[in-house]
Amino acid sequence: MILFDVYPLNDITIVNGQGSYIWDDAGNKYLDFYGGHAVISIGHTHPHYVKRIKEQLDKIGFYSNSIKIPLQQQLANKLGEMSGKEDYQLFLCNSGAEANENAMKLASFHTGRKKIVAFSKAFHGRTSLAVAATDNLQIVAPVNETENVKFLPFNDEVALQNYFAIHAKEIAAVIVEGIQGVGGINVATPGFLQTIRALCDEHNAVYIADSVQCGYGRSGKFFSHDYAAVNADIYTMAKGMGNGFPVGGIIIAPHIKPAYGMLGTTFGGNHLACAAALAVLEVMEDEALLANALSVGNYLQEQLKGIAQLKNVRGRGLMIGFDVPDEYKNLRKNLLWKYRIFTGEAKPDVIRLLPALNIQYKEADMLIDAISNALANYS
């Protein structure tokens, strides 16, 4: 049997990781500014994280949601405390796509409506409804196509107001990333998010804050939507939530009421997942990682803006993007193969920086020096 060939792979096999560094099977050391696609939030093999999971594995790794799992309530308590959403409700699942799928389904249950408003360049996942709300026709199969999702221009308040003026009674939810990741590090303006909140309030629609990539402290606030000083009705989470262990979830405002059977999951909220997620929050709190993400992220942006060849440096905290002119289109490959630095991308010409939230100024300077040298000696 061979693997289903859907990923273009770098010819690198990573076998070890520590903090913001990873090593391949040949002993080569790499600086990780990719974080496995924004997943590694507290660094590779953080000792507290490893200890938490090992201790839980010695007790029990899994049992179903048919019994009480006290770790789930412990996670809910810590998440409420860290996020400032203590009166919200938590539903646990396994991935960002599942989180968004469940959020939109829940919004439809709550409102009795079918229409979802999404935005240009949105990415919400690859499951049925999540991919239907994703602005990329290449990954939308015919079976996923639906008239129940309407795409509007991102950050366009007038277009949103005009659509609500005609279709308000049909709209179940508006789903929006506070910072678009796959779309290219496009930051939602506070005014845009405030308009979403006002329209959802006026017309009893549900505001879904997709925080799968831009949440969990990456922006320097717990949720990037917090920059707009509004509360969403549902926040979706995954990626950095488990530091590599598959865990996702949604937190749900108190006015949205549950019912038995409304949502469900086999593996979501299992003992190991909760142990991993609790370890992440504990490290974030103990090491003040939101503050670190903001300070190191601001420093990185300032330094990147000083490199003349890079265009439109943008982002918040440690979710940063910049455009690479066509004459330097191999910059990302050069950083990987010549300087052994992993970075992310958004096609066609954006480099994304998504490192662990505890990355230090030393590593930031290493990246800046590598980019400067790579551009000065470009080939």
Sequence and secondary structure as in RCSB ss.txt:
>XXXX:A:sequence
MILFDVYPLNDITIVNGQGSYIWDDAGNKYLDFYGGHAVISIGHTHPHYVKRIKEQLDKIGFYSNSIKIPLQQQL
ANKLGEMSGKEDYQLFLCNSGAEANENAMKLASFHTGRKKIVAFSKAFHGRTSLAVAATDNLQIVAPVNETENVK
FLPFNDEVALQNYFAIHAKEIAAVIVEGIQGVGGINVATPGFLQTIRALCDEHNAVYIADSVQCGYGRSGKFFSH
DYAAVNADIYTMAKGMGNGFPVGGIIIAPHIKPAYGMLGTTFGGNHLACAAALAVLEVMEDEALLANALSVGNYL
QEQLKGIAQLKNVRGRGLMIGFDVPDEYKNLRKNLLWKYRIFTGEAKPDVIRLLPALNIQYKEADMLIDAISNAL
ANYS
>XXXX:A:secstr
      S   S  EEEEEBTEEEETT  EEEESSHHHHT SS BT HHHHHHHHHHHTT S   TTS  HHHHHH
HHHHHHHHT TTSEEEEESSHHHHHHHHHHHHHHHH   EEEEETT    SSHHHHHTSS GGG  GGG  TTEE
EE TT HHHHHHHHHHHGGGEEEEEEESEETTTTSEE  HHHHHHHHHHHHHHT EEEEE TTTBTTTTSSSBGG
GGGT   SEEEE GGGTTTS  EEEEE TTS   TTSS  SSTT HHHHHHHHHHHHHHHHTTHHHHHHHHHHHH
HHHHHT TT EEEEEETTEEEEE  GGGTTHHHHHHHTT EE EEETTTEEEE   TT  HHHHHHHHHHHHHHH
HT  
